[in-house]
Amino acid sequence: MPIDLRSDTVTKPTPAMRRAMAEADVGDDVLDGDPTVRRLEARVAELLGMERALFFPSGTMANQTGVWLLSRPGTEVLLDAGAHIIHYEYAGAAALSGVQVRPVQGSGPVMDAAALRAAIRPRSPFTLSATLVCLENTHNGAGGKVIPLAEMRALSSVAREHGLHVHLDGARLWNASVASGTSLADFASCATTVMVSFSKGLGAPVGAALAGSRALLEEGWTVRKRLGGGMRQSGILAAAALHALDTQLPRLADDHAHAAEFARLVDGAGGACVVPPETNIVMIDLPGDKDAAAVVSAAAAAGVLVSLWSRTRIRAVFHRDVDAAMTRTAGETMARVLEHA
Ligand SMILES: Cc1ncc(COP(=O)(O)O)c(C=O)c1O
């Protein structure tokens, strides 16, 4: 069996998780409610310090609902140039909410408060205005980078100073919280709506949540239904997410340690330069004479699956189904492949 480091979404539900799913108490969540979904939503709202949370089939749908709720058609949404919402959601913000996304380049690896401030246009009769800022924490494209609380607060106050809402794509906010020791609620207090995912490091098969005020999420229920996200006996899925919160949150630090060990084994091999990982994602930058696609294929042939991030960058992600011994094997194999590429 190859060691699969393509994403933290490749995990399979454990037997205990499958049992929790099979035994879930369920109802029709579109008609009159599913008790397990209610439990999950209450748990997430409490963890994030928000009034209410709503269960979604995917992070993409929850992000797009956040954009829909907080923006206005014909205005712009400001976000980091490498944001998931820009690159991997099929222009959903434009297609569904009728907004223009404007990528903002920070002076470092991600958009900072100064760059955001500079990107906000002065009010004028000749240019469009912004309604929303989207943040991402951890930041996937920047290699699972944690945006520290102080920076999140600075970004949020620039947005609020200008009357803009903030949506937080927190697909991996769990990892940010574990790595930094900052509570989920402190991170969430920087945003109007927050998306968290259960199908990444937490290892559930499906699902995300969008949290915010009761009034906003009331409207969010309608938007989710319009997007086709009304789910019936979804307690079967919510049970997996609840089980993941109980059993996987404390385990995420292991993934971070495995990522650090892999980075140590690979950095410098064949001239490769590894972005020092802060959480579970390792980005490997190749020197100009190496072909990243060829390296990905050679690694797969040697039993390690990684993903092609760009022409010069490879991504490896650590998750529940990769232990310390597999990490060592994967790191040594990858280093060998890089030396010979
Ligand atoms: C940062 C980030 N946001 C959003 C998503 C979307 O989540 P989903 O795959 O559940 O739609 C992902 C998925 O990889 C992600 O990495």
The ligand as a Tripos MOL2 file, in Angstrom:
@<TRIPOS>MOLECULE
LIG
   16    16     1     0     0
SMALL
NO_CHARGES

@<TRIPOS>ATOM
      1 C1         -8.6910   25.9760    3.1880 C.3       1 LIG1
      2 C2         -9.8310   25.2070    2.6110 C.ar      1 LIG1
      3 N1        -11.0420   25.7660    2.5480 N.ar      1 LIG1
      4 C3        -12.1090   25.1210    2.0470 C.ar      1 LIG1
      5 C4        -12.0050   23.8340    1.5810 C.ar      1 LIG1
      6 C5        -13.2130   23.1750    0.9850 C.3       1 LIG1
      7 O1        -13.6860   22.1010    1.7080 O.3       1 LIG1
      8 P1        -14.5320   20.9370    0.9800 P.3       1 LIG1
      9 O2        -13.5350   20.0800    0.2690 O.co2     1 LIG1
     10 O3        -15.2260   20.2610    2.1140 O.co2     1 LIG1
     11 O4        -15.4900   21.6000    0.0390 O.co2     1 LIG1
     12 C6        -10.7580   23.1980    1.6090 C.ar      1 LIG1
     13 C7        -10.6060   21.8150    1.0860 C.2       1 LIG1
     14 O5         -9.5550   21.2970    0.9110 O.2       1 LIG1
     15 C8         -9.6390   23.9060    2.1350 C.ar      1 LIG1
     16 O6         -8.4140   23.3540    2.1620 O.3       1 LIG1
@<TRIPOS>BOND
     1     1     2 1
     2     2     3 ar
     3     2    15 ar
     4     3     4 ar
     5     4     5 ar
     6     5     6 1
     7     5    12 ar
     8     6     7 1
     9     7     8 1
    10     8     9 2
    11     8    10 1
    12     8    11 1
    13    12    13 1
    14    12    15 ar
    15    13    14 2
    16    15    16 1
@<TRIPOS>SUBSTRUCTURE
     1 LIG1         1 GROUP 0 **** ****
